Amino acid sequence: MGVILISSGLFLSGYAGSIWHLYLTFGVIVSTGIGAVYVPSVATMQQWFVKKAGTAAGLANAGIGMGNLVIALISVHLLVNYGWRMSFLVFGSLAFIILSIAGFFQVPPEDVRKSSRSSDLAGIIFTSSFILLFIAIFLGDVPIYISLTHIVPYSLDRGLTETSASIVLGMIGGAGIAGRIGMGVISDAIGRKAGLMLCFAGMGGSIIWLVMANSYPTLLLFSIIFGFSYGGFVALLSPFAMDLFGKHSLGAVIGLLYASAGFGALIAPSMAGRIFDLYGSYSIPFITGGIASFIAVILLAFISPEGAESEFSA
């Protein structure tokens, strides 16, 4: 279902005649398809690995960072030489071919397929650990979507060329690859919660630093720190959820947690754009994003796997 929605949504986006067409085809159809592909993929992968769950999640999620890096560069070439309509058609074709092949590998392990155990999902989502994590993810996603949406226009405002601005965006994806793998490995040593707290702190500090970044080198420095932290956050969320709530309802739990990220994606970019339109500056959105991320660090401090297990069992 996700493959069909993503590829058809991208194809239809290439034939958009007005902005509301893109709201529907890209904003609704493609986004729904992404959720339908990503959540079961991550949940299935995570169910296979327990002892090195962080490392496995980091390696698997490195594909997202690779996509951010490669697609950003390909997009520039396609847009300049063939236009945005053809770009949508090309990406729609690639999505259909690659995701169709990947879909054949979405097979859960035997203990999950054959187990009669069914966790009480309602019991999970009303635990304090789930609620705190849900809010923390929402707050942590505020700087992510502000940055990913506005880093290119912000870089252009700072005098960078379109190519250099695209490299700044692409570098977030490149650093994200290292962050996913690096923080995945590190979390197996220091724990998933500590790793997530470091990631949120890194995102918060780097987006506040962005207020003072006014040159190409300083913007690249932001991209490296932010991308590494962002990548680590993406990689560690699913193994941390498994640590807290087990793997037998992991798909549903991850899906609900990523709904929180969806709220962040819905609110943060438009909020930042509106504030910029009013005041002609990104300082307030960037500082707000940093504060939100540091609040997420505090919320995570009150979550423990032992507490979640005992609360859920009760």
FIPAVO-66660 format. One record per residue: residue in one letter; x negated, y negated, z of N, C-alpha, C in turn. Coordinates in steps of 0.1 Angstrom, whole numbers, padded with zeros to 4 digits, always signed. Each point is the difference from the previous one (the first is absolute). Example, Ala and Ser with C-alpha at 12.3 -4.5 7.8 and 13.67 -1.06 7.14 Angstrom:
! residues 2
A-0132+0057+0078+0009-0012+0000-0009-0012+0000
S+0004-0011-0007-0009-0011+0000+0008-0011+0008
//
This chain:
! residues 314
M-0008+0012+0000+0008-0012+0000-0009-0013+0000
G-0010+0001+0008-0009-0012+0001-0007-0003-0013
V-0005+0011-0007-0006-0002-0013+0009-0006-0010
I+0012+0004+0000+0010-0005-0010+0003-0015+0003
L+0002-0003+0013+0003-0014+0003-0012-0009-0003
I-0012+0004+0004-0012-0009-0002-0002-0002-0015
S-0001+0011-0008-0003-0002-0014+0012-0007-0008
S+0012+0003+0003+0011-0007-0006+0001-0014+0004
G-0003-0003+0013+0001-0014+0005-0011-0009-0007
L-0012+0006-0002-0011-0007-0007+0004-0003-0014
F+0005+0011-0007+0004-0002-0014+0011-0011-0001
L+0010+0001+0008+0010-0010-0001-0005-0014+0003
S-0010-0001+0009-0006-0013+0003-0006-0007-0012
G-0005+0009-0009-0006-0005-0012+0010-0007-0009
Y+0013+0003+0002+0010-0006-0009+0008-0010+0007
A-0004-0005+0012+0007-0010+0008+0002-0013-0008
G+0012-0005+0001+0003-0013-0007+0001-0012+0009
S+0001+0003+0013+0001-0011+0010-0005+0006+0013
I-0002-0009+0010-0007+0004+0012+0009+0010+0008
W+0013-0001-0001+0008+0009+0008-0001+0015-0005
H-0004+0001-0013-0002+0013-0005-0012+0007+0007
L-0011-0009+0002-0011+0006+0007+0003+0002+0015
Y+0008-0008+0006+0004+0003+0014+0006+0014+0001
L+0008+0004-0011+0007+0013+0000-0010+0011-0004
T-0006-0002-0011-0009+0011-0005-0012+0003+0008
F-0007-0011+0003-0013+0001+0007+0002+0000+0015
G+0008-0009+0005+0002-0002+0014+0009+0011+0006
V+0009+0006-0007+0009+0010+0006-0004+0014-0005
I+0000+0002-0014-0001+0013-0005-0014+0005+0002
V-0011-0008-0003-0013+0005+0002-0003+0002+0014
S+0004-0010+0009-0003+0001+0014+0007+0013+0006
T+0012+0003-0004+0006+0012+0005-0007+0012-0004
G-0005+0000-0012-0008+0011-0005-0013+0002+0007
I-0006-0011+0004-0013+0001+0007+0002+0006+0014
G+0011-0004+0007+0003+0007+0012+0003+0015-0001
A+0007+0003-0011+0004+0014-0003-0012+0009-0003
V-0011-0006-0005-0012+0007-0003-0010+0000+0012
Y-0002-0012+0006-0011-0001+0009+0003+0007+0013
V+0012-0002+0006+0003+0006+0013-0001+0015+0000
P+0006+0008-0009-0002+0014+0001-0014+0004-0004
S-0007-0007-0008-0014+0003-0003-0009-0001+0012
V+0002-0011+0008-0008-0002+0012+0003+0011+0010
A+0014+0002+0002+0004+0010+0010-0005+0014-0003
T+0001+0004-0013-0004+0013-0004-0015+0002+0002
M-0008-0010-0004-0014+0000+0002-0004+0001+0015
Q+0007-0008+0008-0004+0000+0014+0003+0013+0007
Q+0011+0007-0004+0004+0013+0006-0011+0011-0002
W-0009-0002-0010-0010+0010-0002-0012-0001+0009
F-0002-0012+0006-0012-0002+0008+0003-0005+0014
V-0007+0006+0010+0002-0003+0014-0013-0005+0006
K-0010+0009+0000-0013-0003+0007-0006-0013-0006
K+0000-0001-0013-0006-0012-0006+0010-0008-0007
A+0011-0003+0007+0012-0007-0006-0004-0013-0006
G-0008-0008+0008-0004-0013-0005-0008+0000-0012
T-0010+0009-0001-0008+0001-0012+0008+0004-0012
A+0009+0010+0002+0008+0004-0011+0009-0012-0005
A+0006-0007+0009+0009-0011-0003-0008-0011-0007
G-0013-0003+0004-0008-0010-0006-0004+0004-0014
L-0003+0012-0002-0004+0004-0014+0012+0000-0009
A+0011+0005+0004+0012+0000-0008+0005-0014-0003
N+0000-0009+0010+0005-0014-0002-0010-0008-0007
A-0013+0004-0002-0009-0007-0008+0005-0003-0014
G+0009+0009-0005+0006-0002-0013+0007-0013-0001
I+0006-0005+0011+0007-0013-0001-0011-0011-0002
G-0011+0000+0007-0010-0010-0002-0006+0001-0014
M-0002+0012-0005-0005+0001-0013+0010-0006-0010
G+0013+0002+0002+0010-0005-0009+0000-0015+0001
N-0001-0006+0012-0001-0015+0001-0012-0006-0008
L-0011+0007+0001-0012-0005-0006+0000+0002-0015
V+0004+0011-0005+0000+0003-0014+0011-0007-0008
I+0012+0001+0006+0012-0006-0007-0001-0015-0001
A-0006-0006+0011-0001-0015-0001-0009-0004-0012
L-0011+0008-0002-0009-0004-0011+0007+0004-0014
I+0007+0011+0000+0007+0004-0013+0011-0010-0003
S+0007-0005+0010+0011-0009-0002-0005-0013-0006
V-0012-0005+0004-0005-0012-0006-0002+0002-0015
H-0007+0011-0004-0002+0003-0014+0013+0001-0008
L+0009+0008+0006+0013+0001-0008+0007-0013-0001
L+0001-0008+0011+0007-0012-0001-0006-0010-0010
V-0013-0001+0000-0007-0009-0009+0002+0004-0015
N-0001+0013-0002-0001+0005-0014+0014+0005-0006
Y+0009+0004+0009+0012+0006-0005+0013-0006+0006
G-0001-0008+0011+0011-0006+0006+0006+0009+0011
W+0009-0007+0008+0005+0007+0012+0010+0011-0004
R+0007-0001-0011+0010+0010-0004-0007+0013-0003
M-0010-0001-0008-0008+0013-0004-0006+0005+0013
S-0005-0008+0009-0006+0004+0012+0010+0009+0008
F+0012-0004+0001+0010+0008+0007+0002+0014-0007
L+0001+0000-0013+0002+0012-0007-0012+0010+0001
V-0012-0006+0000-0012+0009+0002+0000+0006+0014
F+0003-0008+0010+0000+0005+0014+0011+0010+0002
G+0012-0002-0007+0011+0009+0001-0004+0014-0005
S-0007+0000-0011-0005+0012-0006-0010+0008+0009
L-0009-0008+0005-0010+0006+0009+0006+0006+0012
A+0010-0007+0006+0007+0004+0012+0007+0013-0003
F+0007+0001-0011+0007+0013-0003-0009+0012-0001
I-0011-0002-0008-0010+0011-0002-0007+0004+0013
I-0006-0009+0007-0008+0003+0012+0009+0005+0011
L+0011-0007+0003+0008+0004+0011+0007+0014-0002
S+0003+0003-0013+0007+0012-0003-0010+0012+0003
I-0013-0002-0003-0010+0010+0003-0001+0002+0015
A-0001-0012+0007-0002+0001+0015+0011+0006+0007
G+0012-0001-0006+0012+0005+0007+0000+0015+0002
F-0007+0007-0009-0001+0015+0001-0008+0004+0013
F-0007-0009+0006-0008+0004+0011+0006-0003+0014
Q+0012-0005-0001+0007-0004+0013+0006+0012+0007
V-0008+0008+0006+0005+0013+0006-0005+0000+0015
P+0010+0000+0009-0004+0000+0014-0006+0014+0004
P-0007+0000+0011-0006+0013+0005+0011+0009+0005
E-0004+0013+0001+0009+0010+0004+0007-0002+0013
D-0007-0005+0010+0006-0001+0013+0011-0011+0000
V-0001-0009-0009+0011-0010-0001+0012+0005-0008
R-0003+0007-0011+0010+0005-0009+0009+0011+0007
K-0007+0008+0008+0007+0011+0006+0005-0002+0014
S-0005-0011+0007+0004-0002+0014+0014-0004+0001
S+0007+0005+0010+0014-0003+0003+0001-0012+0009
R-0012-0005+0005+0000-0011+0009+0005-0013-0007
S+0008-0007+0006+0005-0013-0006+0000-0010+0011
S-0009-0010-0001-0001-0010+0010+0012-0009+0000
D+0004-0005+0012+0011-0009+0001-0004-0014-0004
L+0003-0003-0013-0005-0013-0005+0006-0012+0007
A+0013+0001+0005+0005-0011+0008-0007-0001+0013
G-0004+0011+0005-0008-0001+0013-0013-0006-0002
I-0006+0002-0012-0013-0006-0003+0001-0016-0001
I+0010-0004-0008+0000-0014-0004+0005-0009+0012
F+0005+0006+0010+0004-0008+0012-0011+0001+0011
T-0011+0006-0002-0011-0001+0010-0007-0013-0001
S-0006-0004+0011-0007-0013+0000-0012+0000-0009
S-0006+0012-0002-0012+0001-0008+0004-0003-0015
F+0011+0005-0004+0005-0002-0014+0004-0015-0002
I+0007-0005+0009+0004-0014-0001-0012-0010+0000
L-0009+0003+0009-0012-0009+0000-0008+0001-0013
L-0001+0013-0005-0008+0002-0012+0007-0007-0012
F+0013+0001+0000+0009-0006-0011-0003-0015-0001
I+0001-0006+0012-0002-0015+0001-0014-0003-0004
A-0010+0008+0005-0014-0003-0003-0003+0001-0015
I+0006+0009-0007-0002+0002-0014+0006-0012-0007
F+0012-0005+0004+0006-0011-0006-0009-0013+0001
L-0005-0002+0012-0009-0011+0003-0013+0001-0008
G-0006+0012+0000-0012+0002-0007+0001-0001-0015
D+0012+0002-0005+0002-0001-0015+0002-0015-0004
V+0002-0009+0009+0002-0014-0003-0013-0006-0007
P-0012+0002+0006-0012-0005-0007-0003+0007-0013
I+0004+0013-0001-0003+0008-0012+0007-0006-0012
Y+0013-0002+0002+0008-0004-0012-0001-0015-0003
I-0004-0008+0010-0003-0014-0003-0013+0000-0008
S-0010+0008+0004-0013+0000-0007+0001+0005-0014
L+0007+0012-0002+0000+0006-0013+0008-0008-0010
T+0010-0008+0005+0009-0008-0008-0007-0013-0004
H-0006-0006+0010-0005-0014-0002-0015-0002-0001
I-0008+0011+0000-0014-0002-0001-0005-0005-0013
V+0007+0004-0011-0004-0005-0013+0003-0015-0002
P+0013-0005+0003+0002-0014-0001-0008-0008+0009
Y-0003+0005+0012-0008-0007+0010-0014-0001-0005
S-0005+0011-0007-0014-0001-0005-0001-0010-0012
L+0011+0000-0008+0001-0010-0011+0000-0014+0005
D+0007-0002+0011+0000-0014+0006-0014-0004+0006
R-0008+0010+0003-0013-0002+0005-0011-0002-0012
G+0005+0000-0012-0008-0003-0011-0006+0012-0008
L+0005+0012+0004-0005+0012-0007+0007+0002-0013
T-0007+0007-0009+0006+0003-0013+0010+0012+0002
E+0008+0002-0010+0010+0011+0001-0007+0014+0001
T-0011+0001-0007-0008+0013+0002-0005+0002+0014
S-0006-0011+0005-0006+0001+0014+0011+0002+0010
A+0011-0006-0002+0011+0002+0010+0005+0014-0001
S+0001+0006-0012+0004+0014-0001-0011+0009+0007
I-0012-0003-0001-0011+0008+0006+0002-0001+0016
V+0003-0012+0005+0003-0001+0014+0011+0009+0004
L+0011+0001-0008+0011+0009+0003-0005+0015-0001
G-0007+0002-0011-0005+0014-0002-0009+0005+0011
M-0008-0009+0005-0010+0003+0011+0008+0005+0012
I+0012-0005+0003+0007+0005+0011+0003+0015-0002
G+0003+0004-0012+0002+0014-0003-0013+0008+0001
G-0011-0006-0005-0013+0007+0001-0004+0002+0014
A+0001-0010+0009-0003+0001+0014+0010+0010+0007
G+0012+0000-0005+0010+0009+0005-0004+0014-0001
I-0007+0004-0011-0004+0014-0002-0010+0003+0012
A-0009-0008+0002-0010+0002+0011+0007+0000+0013
G+0010-0009+0002+0007+0000+0013+0008+0012+0002
R+0007+0006-0010+0008+0012+0002-0009+0012+0004
I-0011+0001-0008-0009+0012+0003-0007-0003+0013
G-0006-0012+0002-0008-0003+0012+0008+0001+0013
M+0012-0007+0000+0008+0000+0012+0006+0014+0003
G+0003+0007-0011+0005+0014+0002-0010+0008+0008
V-0013-0001-0005-0010+0008+0007-0002-0005+0014
I-0001-0013+0002-0002-0006+0013+0011+0003+0010
S+0012+0001-0005+0012+0002+0009-0001+0015+0005
D-0006+0009-0007-0001+0013+0005-0010+0001+0012
A-0008-0011+0001-0009-0001+0012+0005-0008+0011
I+0006-0012-0003+0004-0009+0010+0015+0000+0003
G+0008+0007-0008+0014+0001+0002+0007-0009-0010
R+0012+0004-0004+0008-0007-0010+0005-0014+0005
K+0004+0000+0013+0005-0013+0005-0011-0011+0000
A-0012+0004+0005-0011-0009+0000-0004-0005-0014
G+0001+0009-0009-0003-0003-0014+0010-0010-0006
L+0013+0002+0003+0010-0009-0005-0001-0014+0007
M-0004+0000+0013-0001-0013+0006-0012-0008-0006
L-0011+0007-0004-0011-0007-0007+0005-0005-0014
C+0008+0008-0006+0005-0004-0014+0009-0012+0001
F+0009-0001+0010+0009-0011+0001-0008-0012+0004
A-0010+0001+0009-0008-0011+0004-0008-0005-0012
G-0005+0009-0008-0008-0004-0012+0009-0008-0010
M+0012+0004-0002+0009-0007-0009+0003-0013+0006
G+0003-0001+0013+0004-0013+0006-0011-0010-0001
G-0012+0005+0004-0012-0010+0000-0004-0004-0014
S+0001+0009-0010-0004-0004-0013+0010-0010-0007
I+0013+0002+0002+0009-0009-0006+0000-0014+0006
I-0004-0001+0013-0002-0013+0006-0013-0006-0006
W-0010+0008-0002-0012-0005-0006+0003-0005-0014
L+0010+0005-0007+0003-0004-0013+0003-0015-0001
V+0005-0006+0011+0003-0014+0001-0012-0008-0003
M-0012+0005+0004-0012-0007-0002-0008+0004-0012
A+0005+0011-0007-0007+0005-0012+0003-0009-0012
N-0010-0007-0005+0003-0009-0011-0010+0002-0012
S-0007+0011+0000-0010+0003-0011+0001+0015-0004
Y-0005+0003-0011+0000+0014-0005-0006+0009+0010
P-0012-0002+0005-0006+0009+0010+0008+0002+0012
T+0006-0011+0006+0008+0002+0012+0013+0007-0002
L+0006-0002-0012+0012+0007-0004-0003+0015-0002
L-0012+0003-0005-0003+0014-0002-0003+0007+0014
L-0006-0008+0009-0002+0005+0014+0014+0003+0006
F+0010-0008-0002+0013+0003+0005+0005+0013-0006
S-0001+0001-0013+0005+0012-0007-0006+0013+0006
I-0013-0001+0003-0007+0012+0005+0005+0004+0014
I+0001-0010+0009+0004+0003+0014+0015+0004+0000
F+0008-0008-0007+0014+0002+0000+0003+0014-0007
G-0006+0002-0011+0002+0012-0007-0003+0013+0008
F-0012-0001+0006-0004+0011+0009+0010+0003+0011
S+0004-0011+0006+0010+0002+0011+0014+0005-0005
Y+0004-0006-0010+0013+0004-0006+0000+0014-0005
G-0011+0004-0006-0002+0014-0004+0001+0010+0012
G-0007-0004+0010+0000+0008+0012+0014+0002+0006
F+0007-0011+0000+0014+0000+0006+0009+0010-0008
V-0001-0001-0014+0008+0009-0008-0003+0014+0002
A-0014+0003+0002-0004+0014+0001+0004+0006+0014
L+0000-0008+0010+0002+0005+0014+0014+0001+0004
L+0009-0007-0007+0014+0000+0005+0006+0014+0000
S-0002+0008-0010+0007+0013-0001-0006+0010+0010
P-0014+0001+0002-0005+0009+0011+0004-0005+0014
F+0001-0013+0002+0004-0005+0013+0014+0004+0003
A+0009-0001-0011+0014+0004+0002+0000+0015+0003
M-0008+0008-0006+0000+0014+0003-0005+0003+0014
D-0010-0008+0004-0005+0002+0014+0011-0003+0010
L+0008-0010-0003+0011-0004+0009+0012+0009+0000
F+0004+0004-0012+0013+0007-0001+0000+0014-0006
G-0012+0005-0004+0000+0013-0006+0001+0000-0015
K-0001+0011-0007+0000+0000-0014+0013+0006-0006
H+0009+0005+0008+0012+0007-0005+0011-0010-0005
S-0001-0012+0004+0010-0011-0005-0008-0011-0005
L-0013+0003-0005-0009-0011-0003+0005-0009-0012
G+0006+0007-0010+0005-0008-0011+0010-0010+0004
A+0010+0004+0008+0010-0009+0004-0006-0012+0009
V-0009+0004+0009-0006-0010+0009-0008-0010-0009
I-0008+0005-0009-0008-0009-0008+0009-0009-0009
G+0010+0006-0005+0010-0008-0008+0006-0012+0008
L+0004+0003+0012+0006-0010+0009-0011-0011+0004
L-0012+0005+0002-0011-0010+0004-0003-0009-0012
Y+0000+0005-0012-0003-0008-0012+0012-0009-0003
A+0012+0003+0005+0011-0010-0001-0004-0013+0007
S-0007+0001+0011-0005-0012+0007-0010-0008-0009
A-0008+0007-0007-0009-0006-0010+0008-0007-0011
G+0011+0006-0004+0008-0006-0010+0006-0013+0004
F+0004-0001+0013+0004-0013+0005-0011-0011-0001
G-0012+0004+0004-0011-0009-0001-0002-0004-0015
A+0001+0009-0009-0002-0004-0014+0011-0009-0005
L+0012+0002+0006+0011-0009-0005-0001-0014+0006
I-0004-0001+0012+0000-0013+0007-0013-0008-0002
A-0011+0006+0002-0013-0007+0001-0004-0008-0013
P+0000+0006-0012-0004-0008-0012+0009-0012-0002
S+0013+0001+0000+0009-0011-0002-0001-0011+0010
M-0002+0005+0013-0002-0010+0011-0012-0008-0003
A-0011+0006-0004-0013-0007-0002+0002-0009-0012
G+0006+0004-0011+0002-0008-0011+0009-0012+0003
R+0010+0002+0008+0009-0011+0004-0007-0011+0008
I-0009+0005+0009-0007-0010+0009-0010-0007-0009
F-0006+0007-0010-0010-0007-0009+0008-0011-0008
D+0012+0003-0005+0007-0009-0008+0004-0013+0009
L+0002+0002+0013+0004-0011+0008-0012-0008+0004
Y-0011+0006+0003-0012-0007+0006-0012-0001-0009
G+0000+0008-0011-0011+0000-0009-0013+0006+0006
S+0002+0009+0010-0012+0007+0006+0004+0014+0004
Y-0010+0009+0000+0002+0014+0005-0004+0002+0014
S-0005-0011+0007-0006+0002+0013+0010+0006+0010
I+0013-0006+0000+0010+0005+0009+0003+0015-0002
P+0003+0004-0013+0002+0015-0002-0012+0009+0003
F-0012-0005-0002-0011+0009+0003-0002+0001+0015
I+0001-0011+0007-0001+0001+0015+0011+0008+0006
T+0012-0002-0006+0012+0008+0005-0003+0015-0002
G-0005+0004-0012-0003+0014-0002-0011+0005+0009
G-0009-0008+0003-0011+0004+0010+0006+0003+0014
I+0008-0009+0004+0007+0001+0014+0008+0013+0000
A+0008+0002-0011+0009+0012+0000-0009+0013+0001
S-0011+0000-0007-0009+0012+0000-0005+0002+0014
F-0004-0011+0007-0006+0002+0014+0011+0004+0010
I+0012-0004-0002+0011+0005+0008+0002+0015-0002
A-0002+0004-0012+0001+0015-0003-0010+0007+0008
V-0012-0005+0001-0011+0006+0008+0005+0002+0014
I+0006-0010+0006+0005+0001+0014+0011+0011+0001
L+0009+0000-0010+0011+0010+0001-0006+0015-0001
L-0010+0002-0008-0006+0013-0001-0007+0004+0013
A-0004-0009+0008-0007+0003+0012+0009+0007+0010
F+0013-0002-0002+0010+0006+0009+0005+0014-0005
I-0005+0005-0011+0004+0013-0005-0010+0010+0003
S+0004+0012+0004-0009+0011+0002+0007+0013-0005
P-0008+0009-0006+0006+0013-0005+0006+0008+0012
E-0007-0001+0011+0006+0008+0012+0013-0005+0004
G+0001-0014+0001+0012-0006+0004+0012+0003-0010
A-0004-0001-0013+0010+0003-0010+0005+0014+0001
E-0009+0010+0002+0004+0014+0001+0009+0003+0012
S-0004-0006+0011+0008+0002+0012+0014-0006-0001
E+0000-0012-0006+0013-0008-0002+0009+0007-0009
F-0006+0006-0011+0008+0007-0010+0005+0013+0005
S-0008+0007+0008+0004+0013+0005+0011-0002+0011
A+0000-0011+0007+0010-0003+0010+0014-0003-0007
//
